[in-house]
């Protein structure tokens, strides 16, 4: 349903500046955030998926990131409808998607994923033992198997193969999902990585070796010029209060090896983009996660978290609808060049023309997010 009020009268020019990184050219700073739809039961995206993403490209989104799409490992997804990014049928489906997006003038990358030891929210029984660094879902919560050296090597190779396929199919970027308590993030977190070998360690930098090796393998597979994005978060679905890097020094030790390995853009997820990462250092209006990542690494960053919403991410799953608040706060941070791109999630799920409506000032036509919209692919 349309909103009953305009969202903003502010100058939205900072959102619509072009962005260029090497061969990647985006017409604006708006990114469609990855949002799990789980509507590909056999792992194969269909024409409905191509139409869904094409509508967002036609609606003036600068860069589209697909829902999480999983690598070629025995139990790499935690819901039956999550799409694969491997196998002839799934890759043919993704070729249809990227051709449709390009036909509408858009740019797109798949988000490449492994769900680790996480369980299904729908109650689906995964078809075999799940894998993770230490056979843990959360601290002191056992689930599945600890990965062997062979498992780790095969998983690194699977990420590299998926990224190479993304480039071959014509995608513009590839994003690695290293956030939110899934496999890569389970290696980062000391609560789920208790290994005593090369893949563990007391420090976050040591526990980042798995991610570093994935990035290196992906870079080798795609060459020097294909952009690699890495999504990260401090919080986990297992514990929203977790902070992997409680200080800038620890964040720098975490992110710098990843940048050196080949990450071009860090996609920094937080529950609310306007919240400062280290308020004890730079105050309540200080840099957010993406701002600090950019400052510490010199790499471009994407910020994400409740853009255009009255509620936060978790409200959607508690039956709460959301409007289009917070635009002014976003524009202020973008105008001061705190981060380079902003990812938008639920509002784009509900309104494929959100970006164009913001650009043209048609804010009275914006469609508010409603939880029922999660059940459709339109």
N, C-alpha and C positions, 0 to 999 in steps of 0.2 A: 504494500500500500504506500502511496506517496506520503512524504512528510507533510505536516501541517504548518511548517515554518521554514524559512530559508535557513540553510546551514551557516552561511557566512557572507559578509560583504567585503571580505578582505581581498587584497590583490593576490591572485593565485599564480603570478608569473614565475616564482621560484620552482613551482611544480612542473612547469612546461618549458624549461630550458633544455636544449638537446644535451645528450651525454655521449661522450666518445671515449673508448678505451681500445687502443689498437684498431683492429678492423671492426670492432663492435660499435655501431652507431645507433643510438636510441633517440626517438623524437621527443621524449620527455623523461621525467624522473620517476614515473609511476610504475611500480612492479606489481603484477598479480602474484600474491603470496601463494605458496603451495597449500592446497587444502584437500585433505583426504576425502574422496567421494565414495570409494569402494563400490563402484558400480560396473566392474568388469569381472564377473564371476569366474571366467576361465582365464583371467589374466590378460585378456586381449581387449584393447580399446576399440570401440566401434564408431560408426558414423556419428552417433550422438555425442561422443567425446570430441570429435573434430568440429562439430557444429558449436558445441559449448565453448571451446577455446577460440574459435573463429569469431564468435560474437564479441568476446572481450577485445580481440585485436581490432575489430571494426569499431569498437567503442572507445578507441584511442588510448589503450593501455600501452605503455612504452615497451615493457618486457614482461612476458608471461612465463611463470615457472609452473610446471605441471604439478599435479598431486604427486606424492611420493610414489615411486615406481621401482620395483625391487630387483636386486641383482640375482644372478644364477647360483643360488645356494639352496640346499634341500628345504629349509624352513625359514625363509627370509621375510615372510609377511605374516601379519597377525590378524588379518581379516580376509575372508574368501574373495571379496571383490576388488582387492588392491591389484592394480595392473602390474605385469612383468615388464622389465626392459631387457628381455632376452628371449630367444626363440623366434623362429621365422614368422609365426602368426602375429605375435605381439609387436614385433618390430615393423611388420607391414602395417599394422594398425597405427603405430606412431608415425610412420611415413605419411599416412593420410592426414594425421593431425597437423604435422608441421607444414605440409603443403597447403592446407586450408588456412593456417595462420599467416603464412607468407602471402597467400592470395589476397588476404585482407590488409596487407601492409604491416603486419606485426613481426615481432621478434620473440623467440621462445627457446627455453631450455628445459630438459627433463630434470626433476629432482631424483637423484639416484640414492637408493635407500636399502637398509637392512634393519629389520625391527628388533633384532637381538632376542632377548629373553622376555620381552614384553608380552602380555597376554591380550586376548581379544576382549574388546568392550562389549561385543554382541553375544559373547558366550560360545563362539565358534571354537571347536576343538582343532588345534593345529595338527597337521598330519605327520607328527614325529617329534622327537626331542628338539627343543630350541637350543640355540647356542649363544654363549656370551663369554666375556673374559674369564669369569670365575664360577660360572654356574649359578649366578645370583640375579634376581630381579631387582632387589633393593638390599640395603644392609641387613644381613642376617636373615634374608628371605631367599631360600634356595629355589631355583627353577631351571631345569634343563642341564646341559652339559657345559663344562669348561672347554674352551676351544684348544685343540692341539696345535702344534706348529704347522702341521699340514692343513688344518682348517683355516688357520690365519693366512697362510700363503695362498690358498685357494680363494679366500674372500677378497684379499687384495687384488688378485688377478681378475676376479669377477667385477669389481668396481672399475678396473681399468678397461675391461672388455666392454662394459656398458657405456662408458664415456666415449670409447672409440666408435661404437655403434651410433651414438648421438651425433658425432661429427659426420660420420658417413651418411646418415639419413638427411643431413642438412640443417640440423639444429644450430642455433647461434651461440649457445653456451651450454654448459652442464653444471648442475649444482649437486654437491655431495651433502647428504643430510647427516650432520654431526651433532645434532641437538636433541633436546627433549627426552633424554633417557633411553634412546634407541642404541643400536650396537656401537657405533663409533663413540658416542657419548658415554656408554658404559665402560669403555676403556679409559676415558678421561677421569671418571668419578671414582674416588677412593672407596666409596661405599659399595661399588660393584666390581672394582678391579683390585683384587687382593693378591694378584700374581707376584711371585718372587723372581720371575725370570726377566728377560729383556723387555717384555711387554707390560710389565708392572713398574712399581717404584713408589717411593715415598712422596715424590714431588709431582705436580701436575705436568711439568715439562717431560718427566720420564714417562708418565702414563700417556703422553701424546704421541709416542713413537708409532703406534698403529696407524693413527690418522696421518702422520707425516709420511709413512711408507705408502699409504693409499694415494696421497696427493702426488708423491713422486712417480708412482706407477701410472697414474692417470695422465700426468704431464708427459711422460714418455710415450704414452699411447696416442695422445692427441696432438703432439707437437708443440712448438713454442708459442703459437699465435692464437690458439683456441682458448677462450676465456673459461677459467675454472672458478666457480663460486663455492664457498663452504658456509653452510648454515651452522651457527653455534648458539648455545644458550647457557646461562648460568643455572637456571632452574631446571628441574626434571619433573616429568609427570608423576614420578614416584615420590617427590618431595619438592614442593614449590619454593621452599625457603633455601634450597641449596645454592651456594655460591662457590663455583669452582675456583675462581680467582678473587679473593677478598681484597687484594691490593693492586694498584697499577703495576708494581714490579712483577707480581705473579702473573698478571695478565700479559705483560710483555714477554715473559719467559714462555708462556703458553702459545702466543700467537706468532711470535717472530719465526720459530722454526717452520711453522705452517706456511707463512708467507715465503720464506726462503725455498721451501719445497715446491712452490708453484701456484699457491692460491692467488688469484687476481683480485677477487672481491670477497670481503667478509660480509655475510648476511647475519646480522646480530639480532637475535630474537629476545624480546623481553615482554612481560605481560602488558606494560603500558609504556609507549615510546617516550613519553614526557618525563619519566622518572629518572633522576640522576643516578649514575652508577656508583659514584663515590662522593656523596654529598658532604662527607667529612672533610674533603679536600677542596672542592670547588663550589659548595653551597647547593641549595635546593633548586637552583636553576642551572646546575652544572651539566657537564656533558653526560649524555646517556651512553649505553653500552657501545653503540655504533660510533659515537663521537670519540670515545676513548680508544676503540680499536683503530680508528683512522689516525688518531694522534700518535699512537704507539708504533704502528707499522708503516704508516705512510701510504697504505693501500686504500682504494675506494671502499666505501661501506654502504650497505643497505640497512636501514632501520625498519623495525616492524613491531607492532604491538598495539592493538585496539585503535587503529586509525579510523577516524570518523564514527566512533562508537561511544555510546554512553556507558555501556557495560564493558567488562573485560572479556577475554577469550573464553573463560570457563562459564560465563553466564549463558552462553548458547546452549550448553548441555544441561543447564538447570531450568530451561524453559523461558529464559528472559529474552525479550526483543531488544533491539538497539536502534538508536537514531543516528545522527551525524554530528556529534560534538567533537571538539578538539582540533578543528581545522586551523584555527588561528595559532594554536601552540605549535602545530606542525610547520606552518609557514614561517614562523619566527625562527625555528631551528634550521630550516632549510636555507633561509635567507642569510644566516650567519655561517653557512657552509659547514655545519657540524657533521653532516654525513651527506652522501651523494645521491642516494636513491631511497625511496620509501615504498615499502611493500604494503599492499592493501588486501585484506582477506575477505571477511564476511560481507562487507558492503558490495564488493564486486561479485560475490556469489549471488546476491539478491538483485543487483542492478548492473548488468553488463555495460551500460552506458554511463556509469558513475563518473569516469574520468572526463568524458566529453561534456557532461553536464556541469562539472566543476569548472572546466575550461571556459565554457560559454556563459557561466553565471546562472544557469537554469537550476538553481538549487531548490526551488520550490517543486521541481519534478523528481528530486531524488527519492529513491525507493528504500525504505528502511529495512534492515535485516529482521527476519522473523525465523524462529527455530524451524518452522515447517519447511523453509527453503532448503534445509540440509537434505531433505528427502528427494529432491528433484535434480535433474541434470539439464538445466535450461539456460 
